[in-house]
Amino acid sequence: MPHLPDVVLWSIPAFVVLTALEAVSYRIHPDDRLEGYAAKDAATSIGMGLGSLAFDALWKIPIVALYTALYELTPLRVPVLWWTLPLMLLAQDFFYYWSHRGHHVVRILWACHVVHHSSRKFNLTTALRQPWTSLTVWPFYVPMVLAGVHPAALAFCSSVNLVYQFWVHTERVGTLPRPLEFVLNTPSHHRVHHASQGGYLDRNFGGILIVWDRMFGSFVPEGERPVYGLTKNIATYNPLRVATHEYAAIARDVRAARSWRERAGRVFRGPGWQPRPATAGPAGPVEPVESAEPAARAERPAPVHPVQPGRAA
């Protein structure tokens, strides 16, 4: 197994410089159409990012042990060569798409990922607002390990994907040339992903490539100006509450549930899932049954009206 660089570690200076430049740009050229920066929000995002480094180091212990055991069990081996590495990156990006999509449509997974969407701003510090409970991600990459990809190579590919996504968290870049917009995840596509309007919910899950969204029906282009944050925003800058608020909400809903079916729905259905209200019949009220409607965050797209996207840097 050849030595692969720590992409995230080497990218930290670039993160700092680019964030500083973006923040200064809002001072020099403010734009009322854009969200810009707020000191408390940016501090929370940075704090969440630093906390995620510590917690990720903890979660890596059981995950690496499991991946290593699976890697030793499979007879397959994929060597790390100049031509296999791009294929590994492509495969990792494909499974990232399904991991990301799954973390939007299953509530217990959403409880982890909601952290990243909890800011009402959209700037480069938003990219740093990472969860502290990323233990839910590992199952989506098991197929790569079973196919013979070394866990260290998988970690490298995941780091490249994470670093790529840093720059798409900005309003200072409008749209890129059409061929790039068609293939890559760009700031325009990712602004849609972070928006809370019904037509934008649960769209544009791609990491590096946006082609997966085009292939699997989850792509929506940027039209109306995004409104960032959650459908029900949280009024806190406390990192601990930001990291755990959805788990607390799940616990409250499970305690209040009136049947095991409802309890399961509160955990494993969509983030906005609600059981149907109890109805009264000849024998009196009956137990609530699950709603046939999808979760609030999984509404179907509504028509949007194009407006000018964010100013290009």
Solvent accessible surface area in square Angstrom, and as a share of the most:
residue,aa,sasa,rsa
1,M,110,0.49
2,P,69,0.44
3,H,168,0.75
4,L,36,0.18
5,P,65,0.41
6,D,77,0.40
7,V,28,0.16
8,V,31,0.18
9,L,109,0.54
10,W,193,0.68
11,S,16,0.11
12,I,72,0.36
13,P,84,0.53
14,A,49,0.38
15,F,30,0.12
16,V,96,0.55
17,V,86,0.49
18,L,78,0.39
19,T,22,0.13
20,A,52,0.40
21,L,108,0.54
22,E,11,0.05
23,A,34,0.27
24,V,76,0.44
25,S,31,0.20
26,Y,24,0.09
27,R,210,0.77
28,I,112,0.57
29,H,111,0.50
30,P,93,0.59
31,D,17,0.09
32,D,143,0.74
33,R,94,0.34
34,L,18,0.09
35,E,56,0.25
36,G,6,0.06
37,Y,59,0.22
38,A,35,0.27
39,A,89,0.69
40,K,137,0.58
41,D,8,0.04
42,A,13,0.10
43,A,64,0.50
44,T,6,0.04
45,S,0,0.00
46,I,73,0.37
47,G,26,0.25
48,M,0,0.00
49,G,11,0.10
50,L,114,0.57
51,G,16,0.15
52,S,6,0.04
53,L,101,0.50
54,A,68,0.53
55,F,74,0.31
56,D,44,0.23
57,A,60,0.47
58,L,94,0.47
59,W,60,0.21
60,K,118,0.50
61,I,121,0.62
62,P,68,0.43
63,I,27,0.14
64,V,78,0.45
65,A,62,0.48
66,L,67,0.33
67,Y,17,0.06
68,T,59,0.34
69,A,49,0.38
70,L,35,0.18
71,Y,26,0.10
72,E,114,0.51
73,L,140,0.70
74,T,13,0.08
75,P,124,0.78
76,L,99,0.49
77,R,115,0.42
78,V,45,0.26
79,P,72,0.46
80,V,24,0.14
81,L,81,0.40
82,W,214,0.75
83,W,127,0.45
84,T,5,0.03
85,L,38,0.19
86,P,73,0.46
87,L,103,0.51
88,M,5,0.02
89,L,45,0.22
90,L,82,0.41
91,A,34,0.27
92,Q,3,0.01
93,D,2,0.01
94,F,60,0.25
95,F,45,0.19
96,Y,43,0.16
97,Y,0,0.00
98,W,85,0.30
99,S,5,0.03
100,H,9,0.04
101,R,67,0.24
102,G,12,0.11
103,H,7,0.03
104,H,0,0.00
105,V,60,0.35
106,V,40,0.23
107,R,17,0.06
108,I,50,0.26
109,L,29,0.14
110,W,9,0.03
111,A,0,0.00
112,C,3,0.02
113,H,23,0.10
114,V,3,0.01
115,V,1,0.00
116,H,14,0.06
117,H,2,0.01
118,S,8,0.05
119,S,4,0.03
120,R,125,0.45
121,K,46,0.19
122,F,0,0.00
123,N,0,0.00
124,L,12,0.06
125,T,2,0.01
126,T,1,0.01
127,A,10,0.08
128,L,46,0.23
129,R,6,0.02
130,Q,45,0.20
131,P,15,0.09
132,W,34,0.12
133,T,35,0.20
134,S,26,0.17
135,L,66,0.33
136,T,36,0.21
137,V,46,0.26
138,W,74,0.26
139,P,62,0.39
140,F,53,0.22
141,Y,13,0.05
142,V,28,0.16
143,P,61,0.39
144,M,5,0.02
145,V,0,0.00
146,L,78,0.39
147,A,48,0.38
148,G,0,0.00
149,V,9,0.05
150,H,53,0.24
151,P,16,0.10
152,A,45,0.35
153,A,0,0.00
154,L,6,0.03
155,A,59,0.46
156,F,28,0.11
157,C,0,0.00
158,S,39,0.25
159,S,25,0.16
160,V,36,0.20
161,N,2,0.01
162,L,86,0.43
163,V,32,0.18
164,Y,46,0.18
165,Q,15,0.07
166,F,9,0.04
167,W,76,0.27
168,V,0,0.00
169,H,4,0.02
170,T,8,0.05
171,E,4,0.02
172,R,18,0.06
173,V,29,0.17
174,G,4,0.04
175,T,83,0.48
176,L,45,0.22
177,P,87,0.55
178,R,205,0.75
179,P,96,0.60
180,L,79,0.39
181,E,19,0.08
182,F,112,0.47
183,V,63,0.36
184,L,44,0.22
185,N,0,0.00
186,T,0,0.00
187,P,0,0.00
188,S,5,0.03
189,H,8,0.04
190,H,2,0.01
191,R,3,0.01
192,V,0,0.00
193,H,1,0.00
194,H,5,0.02
195,A,1,0.01
196,S,21,0.14
197,Q,33,0.14
198,G,25,0.24
199,G,6,0.06
200,Y,1,0.00
201,L,3,0.02
202,D,6,0.03
203,R,15,0.05
204,N,0,0.00
205,F,2,0.01
206,G,0,0.00
207,G,0,0.00
208,I,32,0.16
209,L,31,0.15
210,I,0,0.00
211,V,33,0.19
212,W,25,0.09
213,D,0,0.00
214,R,79,0.29
215,M,123,0.55
216,F,72,0.30
217,G,58,0.56
218,S,1,0.01
219,F,46,0.19
220,V,16,0.09
221,P,80,0.50
222,E,35,0.16
223,G,7,0.06
224,E,58,0.26
225,R,100,0.36
226,P,8,0.05
227,V,91,0.52
228,Y,7,0.03
229,G,2,0.02
230,L,13,0.07
231,T,71,0.41
232,K,175,0.74
233,N,61,0.31
234,I,36,0.18
235,A,101,0.78
236,T,20,0.12
237,Y,115,0.44
238,N,70,0.36
239,P,49,0.31
240,L,112,0.56
241,R,141,0.52
242,V,0,0.00
243,A,3,0.03
244,T,54,0.31
245,H,35,0.16
246,E,21,0.10
247,Y,62,0.24
248,A,45,0.35
249,A,18,0.14
250,I,11,0.06
251,A,44,0.34
252,R,134,0.49
253,D,40,0.21
254,V,39,0.23
255,R,178,0.65
256,A,78,0.61
257,A,7,0.06
258,R,148,0.54
259,S,30,0.19
260,W,202,0.71
261,R,150,0.55
262,E,13,0.06
263,R,64,0.24
264,A,47,0.37
265,G,5,0.05
266,R,28,0.10
267,V,29,0.17
268,F,128,0.53
269,R,85,0.31
270,G,11,0.11
271,P,23,0.15
272,G,24,0.23
273,W,10,0.04
274,Q,101,0.45
275,P,23,0.14
276,R,115,0.42
277,P,113,0.71
278,A,40,0.31
279,T,88,0.51
280,A,89,0.69
281,G,35,0.33
282,P,154,0.97
283,A,105,0.81
284,G,21,0.20
285,P,116,0.73
286,V,80,0.46
287,E,103,0.46
288,P,11,0.07
289,V,76,0.44
290,E,58,0.26
291,S,20,0.13
292,A,78,0.61
293,E,122,0.55
294,P,80,0.50
295,A,9,0.07
296,A,47,0.36
297,R,9,0.03
298,A,28,0.22
299,E,77,0.34
300,R,171,0.62
301,P,61,0.38
302,A,57,0.44
303,P,121,0.76
304,V,42,0.24
305,H,141,0.63
306,P,117,0.74
307,V,81,0.47
308,Q,135,0.60
309,P,36,0.22
310,G,10,0.09
311,R,102,0.37
312,A,70,0.54
313,A,114,0.89
